[in-house]
Amino acid sequence: MASASSKPFRISTAKRIDLDRAGWQAMLAAANINPRTGLATDYLNHFNEAIMLLEMIPDMPECAADFLDWQPRTYPEHFTASNFKARDLAIEAYEQAEPDIRTQFDKLTDDMTTILTAVASAMKGVRQDKTRAILAIQATNWIKPLVTLAGGVINGERGETDVDYIMNH
């Protein structure tokens, strides 16, 4: 019976190759993908873009239109559309990530997406710039800690996340 550490990793990109665990981890590290989790921080840029736009709204209300143009993307959708040099590898590593890590990560990113889409929907329904600014500030206060927690998951920090605590403080 083969041990988990000797299980070959399959790359389903253009050329299939088998790697041992060390080879797989070295390939991930070289591509700026965390070799312990199989996740890349590049995905958080998707949410940081929305945060940047939200932060601009109180001082430049016209930026609300740019925020409303922001569209949620899943991890694979983000990398498929990106110029990330190892985008196929990033998607492959995500698909092979440990289920508990991926579940924790997906929960955080799903929560961020839910907040951002709800705020966008609310912004579409208001007429006053002041109201949009309040929505933007509140959304930023909710999203930033979630991005930090998601970064922790990507970097292999196994602490428990308490989204309800963050959302209420």
N, C-alpha and C positions, 0 to 999 in steps of 0.2 A: 504494500500500500504506500503510495507516495505521500509525503508530508505536504502541508500547505505551502511551505516555503519552496518546494521544488515544482509546484504547479506552474506550467508555462503560461505566460501572458500572451494573448493573441492580439495582434494589431490588425484591425480590419480596414486599414487604409489601402491605398493603391497596391502596395506590395505587402503580403502577409509574411510576418516573421514571428518566430517563437523566441521568447526571452525568458531567462530565469528572473527571479524576483529582483536581484541586484541590478540586472540589466534594465529591467522595466523602471525601477526607481531612478537609475542614472539618466535614462531617457527623459523621464518626467522632470527631474531637477534641471536638466539642460534646457528644457522648454519653458521654465518658469511655472511649473505645475507642482504643487506640493506632493512629494513622493509618498508621504504617509497617508494623505487623504485622497489624492487623485483629483483635487480641486484647484482651480486657478483664481487668484484674486482679480484677474482682469474682468471677470463677470461683474464684480462690484462697481466697475466704472459705469455700467448701465444705470445703476441706482444713484451713483454720485452725480451723474449728469442731471437727473431729475432734481436732486437736492440743490445743485447749483442754480438751476432755473427757479426753484421755489425761493431760494434765498434772495434772489434778485427782485422778486415781485414787490415786496414792500417799498423799495426805492424806485423801481422802474415797473409800474403796473403793466406796461405793454408786454413785458416778458411772460405774462400769463398765457398769451397766445402760444408762445414757444413751449411752455410747459404742457399745454393742452395738446400739442403735436406729439409729445413723448408717447411712445407705445411700449407696453410691457413686452418683454421677451423672456422666454425660458432660457435656461443655460445653453442647451444645444442651439436654439435660435440665435442667441447672442453670438456664439462662436461661428456659426455658419455665415452670419452677415459681417463678421469682423475681419480685420486685417491681421489678427493674431497669427504669428508665424507658424504655430503648431496647432491650428484650430481643430484639425481632425483628431489629433492626439488628445487635445483637451476634452473633446466630446467622448472619445473612447474611454479615457480615464474616468470621466464622470460616470459613464455607464457601468464601469467596473468598480466604482467606489463601494466601500463597505456599506451595506444597507442602513445601518444605524446612523452613520455619518451623513449619508445622502438624505435620509429622512429628516434629520435635524436641520440640515442645510436647506432643503426644499421647503420645510415649514417656515423658516425665517424669510426666505425669498418670496414665498407665497403671501406671507403676511405683509411684506413691504409692497408687493404688487397690489394687494387688496386695498391698502391704505392709499397708495398713489392713485389708483383708479377711482376710488371713492371721493378723494379730494378733487380730482379732475371733474368728476360728475357734479360735485357740489359747486365748483367754480363756474361751470357752464350755466348753472341756474341762478347766479347772483349778478347784480348789475353794478354794485359799488366796489370801487377799487379797495376801499378799506376792508370790506368783507373778504375779498380775495387775499389781501395781505394777512389777515388773521388766520385764514385757512392755511396759507403757505407757511406761516410761522409754526402753527401747531403741527402740521404734517412733518416739517423739518425736525421738530422736537421728538416726534415719534420714530422717524425713519433713521436718523443718525445712530441711535444706540443699536438698532437692529442691524445696520451695516457693520457696526463694530462687532456685534455677536457673530454675524455671518463670517466676518474675517477671522474671528477666533476659531470657528469650525473649520474653515479652509486651512488654517495654520495648525490644526491638530489639538487645539485646546478643548478638552472634554468636559468643561464645566456645564452645569445645568443652565438652561435658559429659562427665564421667567418673563415671557412677553407681556403678560397681564401687569406685572409690576412696572415694567418700562412704560407701558401705555398709560398708566395711571399716575406717573410721576414726571 
